[in-house]
Amino acid sequence: MIKSYFFLALQNLKHRGLRSTLTLLGIFIGIAAVVSLISLGNGLQEAITGQFSTLSADRLLVQNQGTGFGPPGSTSVDKMNEHDLKIIEGVSGVDRAIVRILRVGKFEYNKVAMFEYIGSVPEKQDDIDYMYDSFEMEADSGKLLGALDTGLVLLGSDFAESGRYDKDIRVGSILKIQDKEFKVIGFLKKMSSFQFNSAIFMLEEDMTDLYNIGDEFDFIVVQVDDKDNIDRVANDISEKLRRDRKEKQGEEDFSVQTPIQALGAVNTILNIINIIVVGIAAISLLVGGIGITNTLFTSVLERTKEIGTLEAIGAKNKDVLSIFLIESALLGFVGGVVGIILGLALAFGVSALANNALGSTILDVQISYPLILSALAFSCLIGIISGLVPAFQASKLKPVEALRRWNLKFH
């Protein structure tokens, strides 16, 4: 019996094809918005988590407030310097502090010039080894930079994969950075951080000469001797820097950040975005539900003869109720399926455009099957709820009354 109801409901929806399609608009727009934006949001969260994975639980990042990176380098006016470095190294619990310099420079190869990120490698071999170990940096081809490798550069994995210079860059290739020639010593294996994958690394000595950098650093990476003491060490560094700079708490022109703090702030922002997305989609689903209700109310008025005939030949109220509820559930289901397909297509399209524009695989779509199943179930539920009132109205029509209304309407 249910099978017969299902095919009857499906036939009724096909008969009103255009109206059914317009009714579905609100449903699949809402579902598409939820699926696409949350899938992209999850991908963005994975990408950002990958960037913070380069800072483990026993490391701090110290930099001046407002530090950013663009030509010719950090946009912070007051950089960290040797004086700050000595203060940090003197804090109890600090195992080592490594300075880092970042710049954007003109990178030229095969007569093609682009601007790329350039990062410094420490001067001491012990610090270099620590950097490689802590960031899990490994050579995919060639070898890693050593303390004596002046005039050589180490390239991120993107340079080995990308054809943006119209010719493959290989180990031993000669290229120009800021119009000065360097030789490629090796390529890094692909890492979870796109910043490393798309960066060029050279010795700090080469970098300071290339950019005429004096006593300044973009940030300082601090390793603590015990990760359980990281909050205490971070507070001590902040206190000593505040005292040295004669600044009040809350008015610092620097920041000391733990990975947990940084990642927590990002996750909070992403969660807020997801809540907003769900709210917007809920409005669309509400509009879609009203559309289903309106369509079924109209269907009841148009099909009074059919309802009267069904009841006259023995159909019970619950049979009529079932037919209309199945129709509304089908509207919700089809709207959900179309919305999920459109949402995933939109998410993959945006991801491809973003990765193509940035020249790196940064934003991947994270498909959540529980999300898809929940969206489909929710769209069906919206359909059923929206169809309850018109379905009850149809089921309460008496055969004689239904046929009388039809006669009054058409005669």
RANORJO-V723244 format. One record per backbone hydrogen bond with DSSP energy under -1.0 kcal/mol. CO is the residue of the C=O (numbers start at 1). NH is the residue of the N-H. If there is no record, write none. Layout:
# RANORJO-V723244
co->[CO/CO]
nh->[NH/NH]
This chain:
# RANORJO-V723244
co->[1/2/3/4/5/6/7/8/9/10/11/12/14/16/17/18/19/20/24/25/26/27/28/29/30/31/32/33/34/35/36/37/38/39/39/40/41/42/43/44/45/46/47/48/49/51/52/56/58/60/61/62/63/64/68/70/73/80/81/82/83/84/85/86/88/91/93/96/98/100/100/101/103/105/106/107/108/109/112/114/116/117/118/119/121/124/125/126/127/128/129/130/131/132/138/141/146/148/149/151/153/154/155/156/157/157/158/163/170/173/175/176/177/180/182/183/184/185/186/187/187/193/194/196/197/199/200/201/202/203/204/205/206/207/208/214/217/219/220/221/222/223/223/226/227/229/230/231/232/233/234/235/236/237/238/239/240/241/242/248/253/255/257/258/259/260/261/262/263/264/265/266/267/268/269/270/271/272/273/274/275/276/277/278/279/280/281/282/283/284/285/286/287/288/289/290/291/292/293/294/295/296/297/298/299/303/304/305/306/307/308/309/310/311/316/317/318/319/320/321/322/323/324/325/326/327/328/329/330/331/332/333/334/335/336/337/338/339/340/341/342/343/344/345/346/347/348/349/350/351/352/353/354/355/355/360/368/369/370/371/372/373/374/375/376/377/378/379/380/381/382/383/387/388/389/390/391/392/394/398/399/400/401/402/403/404/405/406/407]
nh->[5/6/7/8/9/10/11/12/13/14/15/16/17/20/21/22/23/24/28/29/30/31/32/33/34/35/36/37/38/39/40/41/42/43/366/44/45/46/47/48/49/50/51/52/53/54/55/59/224/222/257/220/255/67/75/73/70/217/85/86/87/88/89/90/91/94/225/223/221/218/219/120/118/116/178/114/176/112/109/107/105/200/103/202/204/128/129/130/131/132/133/134/135/137/189/187/149/150/152/183/185/201/188/159/160/161/162/166/173/184/182/108/180/177/175/153/172/143/155/140/141/197/198/199/158/156/119/154/121/207/208/209/210/211/213/216/80/100/62/98/60/95/96/229/230/233/234/235/236/237/238/239/240/241/242/243/244/245/247/251/65/63/61/262/263/264/265/266/267/268/269/270/271/272/273/274/275/276/277/278/279/280/281/282/283/284/285/286/287/288/289/290/291/292/293/294/295/296/297/298/299/300/301/302/303/307/308/309/310/311/312/313/315/314/320/321/322/323/324/325/326/327/328/329/330/331/332/333/334/335/336/337/338/339/340/341/342/343/344/345/346/347/348/349/350/351/352/353/354/355/356/357/358/359/360/362/372/373/374/375/376/377/378/379/380/381/382/383/384/385/386/387/391/392/393/394/395/396/397/402/403/404/405/406/407/408/409/410/411]
